[in-house]
Amino acid sequence: MKRQLKENSLSAYKVNVSERNVKQVEKENRWLDIESKTLAHLQENKGYKDVTYKKTEVTLKQPVMVAIVAPITKSDENAQEYSGKLRKK
């Protein structure tokens, strides 16, 4: 690190090192992969207009809760079909 900083003409620096639970990091990484693929799919597919994705904090002791939020109005005659399609995907 010191060598890289010196090569880039950086003299003032601070490095913080902290310990992390390996199992926790693995779970977080799995969920990042799932989340990125889900978001990419939702953004690429124009049929999912204004759909957003939310998830709870990833912890070892609790399951991850995921919510896909889609603006649907009861007056829309295709609301049932659209919500069913979202659930299936």
N, C-alpha and C positions, 0 to 999 in steps of 0.2 A: 504494500500500500504506500509506504513512504517513498519508494522508488517511483511509482506511478505519479504521485503528487508532485515530486520534484521534477520529473520529466515534463509535467504540464505547468510548471512554474507556479505551483500552489504551495504556500508555506504554512498558512494557518488552517488547521483542520481539527475536527473533533470526531472521534469514532466511538459509537455506543455499541456495546455487545450485550445481547441478552439471550438467555436460554429459552428455548421453545420446546414444547412437547411434540415429538416427532409424529405421533398419531394424530394430534390436532392439526398439524401442518398438512399431513396427507389428506385428512378429511376436507380441509379448506381448499386444497388444490383440486380435489375431485369435484367439489361444488363449483369452483371457478370454471372448470371445463364444462360442466353441465349448463351453467348460467350463460357462458359465452355462446355456446351452440344454440341454446334456446333463444337468446336475444338476436342472434344472427338470423335464425329462421323467421322470427317475428318481423324483423326489419326487412328481410328480403321478400317476404310474401305480402303483396299489396292488399290481400284480402283481410289482413289483420290491422285495420286502420286504428291508430291511437291506442293500441294495446300496450300495456306496461307490465313489468315483471318485478315482483318484490319477494324478498326472502328474509327470514329471521337470521339472527347471528348464528354462525356455525360454531357449535361447541360440541365437545365429546359427550357430555352428559345428556343433551337434549336432541331430539330429532329436528331436522331442518324443516321449517314450514315455508312453502312456496305459494305465492298468489299470483295469478295472471289476472290483471284487471283490464276489462274491456268495457267501453261505453256502449251500452245496449239500452234501447228504450222499449217499453212495453208496446207502444203504438206501432213499432216496426213489425211488419208482417213476417219478416224473416228472422226475428229475434231468436225463436226456439231453435231453428236450424243452425244459425250462426253460433249460439252458445254451445250447442251440441258438438259442432265442428271443433270449437276451441277446446272443449273437454277431451275430445278424442285425440287431438294432436298433442 
